[in-house]
Amino acid sequence: MRTWIKALHIWSLHWAKTKWGAWALFFCAFADASFMPMPTPMFFLTLTLLNITSAYKYALFGTSGLFFGSIAGYLAGHFAWLDAEGNFSAFAQFLFNNIPGFSATTYNNIHLLYEKWDVGILLFASFMPLPYNIFSISSGVFDVNLFMFSISTIVGQGIRFYLMAFLIVKLGPEVKKLFEYKLKPVTIMVIVCIALFIVAFNIF
């Protein structure tokens, strides 16, 4: 875990020193919502802590990237998930084999959640430690209303990114120093942030 966080820190530091940091976040979020699990929340946190003045700019790029990626995932699920006979396509089998935690069982469980909560599950998914592409692809497969899917995604992801940005701005320079020199507390901070997201979601 420590090695993974350190590698992400170095990668984020590289992008934070360039003018392309926001776009790197955009494409990371796009991939995370469409075809490849990515550590988007962690990347956002590290990138923003290294450049606090751009917190809300990064929130905009993160939300936008995840939204457009989710549309791509929705379309892939809608048009490429099942073959002409109604069986899982080669595309579906590929995702089952390559996305951690995504399996036929997960797919069926998500189907049950949609039947119970409809698009409301997308708001909850914004605060779950799961790749959003699982939900964007599933939404396309289950033929969820595209307009409602889009609104739910923007609202849920917007709350998540802007809440993270707000917390980072409030935490201030001292936390930035903590992040740059001590890796273990970062893990604790991320857990606290996730807890705050869940509390805020339940309140609002």
Summary of the structure (lengths in Angstrom):
residues: 204
radius of gyration: 17.3
end to end distance: 32.6
largest distance: 58.6
contacts: 659
relative contact order: 0.14
helix: 79%
strand: 1%
